[in-house]
Amino acid sequence: MAIALTELKFSALQHVWNADSWILLLTGVTAFLVGTFIAYALNLRRELVPINAIRQTLKQEVVHESRLFWLICLCVAVYTFSYLLNFLLKGWLPFFVVGMNISRVDFNVSGLTLFLYSATFIIFFVVLYYTLVQDKKGKKTILAIMSAVVVGSFFLLLQRFQIIMAAVMCFTLLYYASHHIRLRTVVPFFLAVIGFFYWMSSLRLSHLAASFMFWVSKMKFSVHYAFFTEPYMYVVMNLENFARSVNRLDYHTYGYFTFDFIAAIAGLKYWILQYFQLDRTPYLISGYNTYTTFWWFYTDFGVLGLALIPLILGFSIGILYYRMRSTPTIKNVVAYGAMVFVMIISFFVFPIMHLWFQFNMLALYGILRWTMLPRGSVGPAVAQQEYHAIH
């Protein structure tokens, strides 16, 4: 979809891509698809559990209700403490300084702000609690209030990826573990996601009128449709930056960006950036400073990285999918749901490289391991028997 929109060339800031740009972009896309095809070929003879049977199987997953409830409460307490301390140290919130030339990035406090990103797994585990736990209306009411506070306060940070990740993972969970996902719920969900992206972007640029954005972006359609400028440019300029920059890049960073979270954990992220005078966003077109997932692979390892890393990613995500379809468990669904988010947002950024993503994955793994009670392996035959027995 992003590539198709790019080809419309609605903005004069866009340019006609040369053959090298197309070859490099399609190398990444093709490598990913080849990886998924290899996973498909390896699982060709494996019997997959039908979706309805997966739903019936996952309904029988047993969760340690009390332990999950108190863990969520503890996570909310840590989130609240970190939020308040961050605010006291900075003295402001990003939502209230829009238009004052203060970046939301300036709100970060090293080591402390990371706990604010726990909003992602807090929201997910509240939905998981509602999905697997019967009755307990009092506790569910408490969790609903706490999750509303977390979501509301997180909006004030003008962050969006973490909420989108929680939404995608919850959507994936509800699709495979319940019958709540229907066409009448899917359409509003996607409209809400698109609206959220647009709303967050408009908040951060609220001091600029839509017409001003229209002229700055040098749009070619009528000014009467100026409100299309922001969402359109939000999608296409990532690819435009990629196509423009790959032809100019004359050095490689050998893993610094792809494995950004490792440098962040080691405390070397900004030291390396300054010491080697690296430019995270070179050759930008106007003020649009984002690329695609593939840019970071090419920046680090050139054509080899652009071909090999997406191949490994495609293969790994494919294996996760077939593992979930053949052995349906909540843990497998959660792992695949996180990768669905990675695929959806790939036109914009590579989330796996960020420390906040790794932090959330570690928390998801740890809490699931501690709260999901073992019930043995569930193979296709068992799932099929359970499904037919119920029907």
C-alpha positions, 0 to 999 in steps of 0.5 A: 500500500505504501509503495502504491501511494508513493507512485501517485506522486501527489507531492512535488517533494517526491521524485522519480526513483531510479533503477538502483532505488527500486532494486534495493527496496524490492531486494528487502521486500523479496527477501522477506517473502522468500523467508516466509515461503521457506517457512511455508515449505518446511511446514507444508505437510504439517496439519494446521488447527482450524481457527474455530478449533484454536479459539476453543483450545485457547478458551481452556488455557488456565491463568493464575488469576490472583497472580496476574491481577496483582502483577498488573497492579504492581506494574501500574504502580511502577508506571505511576511512580515513574510517570510522576518522578519523570514529571517532577524532574522535567516540570512539564508534559509533552502535551502541554508544550506543543507549539513551544519548540520543545520536543517530546524527546526532551521529556526522557530521563535516562533509565526512568522513562523506559518504565513508562513504556510498560503501558503496552504490556499493562493494556495487553494483560488487562485484555488478557485478564478479561478474556481468560478470567470468568466472573471477578467483576470487582477486579475487572472494574478496578483493572478497567479504571487503572487501564483507562488512567494509564492510557489517558496519561500516556496520551499526554506523552504524545507517544503512539507506537506503544499504544498501537503495539498494544492495540495490534497485540490485543486484536490478534489475541481476541481474533484467535482466542474469542469470537469478538472479532467480526467485520463490524468490529474490524472496520472501526478498529482500523479506522480508530488506528488510522485516526489515532495516528493522524490525531497524534501527528496533528497534535504535535503540529497543531501550531501549523494549519492544514493549509500551511502543511499543504503548501510546505509539502508542495501538494499537487491536488486542490487545497480543498483536500489539504487535510489529506496532506498529513496522512499521505506524507506520513506514509510515503515520505519514509519510502522517498527518504529511503529511495533518495538516501540509498544512492548517496550513502558512502559508509556503513555502521556495522550493526549500530542501528539494527542492534540499537538496544544493545548499545542503549543497554551498554550505555554507549548509544549516544557516546558512539553517535558523538564519537564517530559523528554518525548521522541518524537521518542523512539526506532528508527530504524537507523536514520528514525524518523517517525511513523504512525498516529496510534503511537500517539494514542497508545502513549497517551492512549494505546489500548483504544486510538488506538481503539477509536480515529480512530473509531471517525475519521472514523465516522466523515470523513464518515459523512463529505463525505455523507453530501457533497454528499447529500448537495453539497456546496463549504464549504462541499467539502473543509472540506472533501478535508482536510480530504482526505489529513489526510487519504492520509498522515496517513502512515506517520504522524497525521497532525490534531495534528499540530498547522499549520494544525489547523491554516489553517483550521481556515483560510479556515473556516473564509475566506469561511464564509466571501466570499461565498454568501448564496444561501440556502440549496441544496438538492438532489432533487434540484440538480437533477432538475438542472442537468436534466434541463441543459442536 
